[in-house]
Amino acid sequence: MKDRTKKRMIRMGWKMSPETMAAMEEVHAFREEVAELRKAVADLKREVDESRRDSLRIAELTDVVVQKLAEFETRTEGGGVSAGS
């Protein structure tokens, strides 16, 4: 019964003020779009945060590799061991 009444009210609204009804539908569509965009932004923020963590970890590992290479180079120069042997 409520659905039938609701449908009648909607039809009556379209007959009495089609511009208002169209505007209401447009507002509803905009609200749905805003909700979708907010979710997309939240997802992107999470992905950016993950990318930043990955980049930081890569930088840390790069620092370790450079440090180890420098230590190896220092040892090979000082100890007379060549890198090719």
C-alpha atoms as one frame of an Amber mdcrd trajectory, in Angstrom:
protein
   0.000   0.000   0.000   2.789   2.424   0.844   4.532   1.797  -2.487   1.344
   2.597  -4.387   0.854   5.815  -2.419   4.467   6.773  -2.964   4.165   6.189
  -6.711   0.987   8.293  -6.843   2.697  11.119  -4.987   5.618  10.985  -7.398
   3.307  11.054 -10.423   1.389  13.961  -8.913   4.656  15.782  -8.271   5.681
  15.337 -11.912   2.304  16.712 -13.062   2.348  19.688 -10.694   5.997  20.684
 -10.878   8.104  18.800 -13.403  11.028  21.202 -12.956  11.156  20.549  -9.223
  10.940  16.795  -9.709  13.683  16.891 -12.339  15.841  18.947  -9.980  15.216
  16.453  -7.172  16.267  13.571  -9.401  19.360  15.488 -10.436  20.246  16.183
  -6.799  19.811  12.487  -6.008  22.104  11.553  -8.910  24.697  14.116  -7.756
  24.616  12.708  -4.220  25.238   9.211  -5.541  28.097  10.506  -7.688  29.623
  12.356  -4.731  29.465   9.181  -2.628  31.210   7.227  -5.396  33.861   9.931
  -5.779  34.506  10.024  -2.034  35.029   6.269  -2.047  37.375   6.564  -5.040
  39.376   9.307  -3.287  39.649   7.190  -0.127  40.870   4.233  -2.211  43.415
   6.441  -3.974  44.653   7.828  -0.653  45.225   4.287   0.597  47.104   3.418
  -2.591  49.257   6.565  -2.337  50.078   5.743   1.289  51.062   2.213   0.278
  53.207   3.583  -2.551  54.929   5.973  -0.150  55.694   3.129   2.258  57.070
   1.054  -0.621  59.208   3.969  -1.837  60.584   4.536   1.646  61.450   0.848
   1.977  63.157   0.877  -1.433  65.172   3.942  -0.395  66.203   2.222   2.842
  67.291  -0.905   0.968  69.164   1.199  -1.593  71.036   2.905   1.248  72.009
  -0.488   2.679  73.239  -1.714  -0.717  75.286   1.456  -1.305  76.755   1.201
   2.186  77.700  -2.459   1.688  79.242  -1.705  -1.713  81.263   1.133  -0.188
  82.463  -1.175   2.597  83.389  -3.844   0.049  85.250  -1.317  -2.077  87.151
  -0.048   0.966  88.134  -3.597   1.961  89.247  -4.575  -1.537  91.317  -1.409
  -1.973  92.949  -1.698   1.442  93.503  -5.465   1.445  94.910  -5.771  -2.023
  92.090  -8.003  -3.218  90.833  -7.110  -6.649  87.150  -7.114  -7.486  87.785
  -9.454 -10.431  89.338 -12.293  -8.418
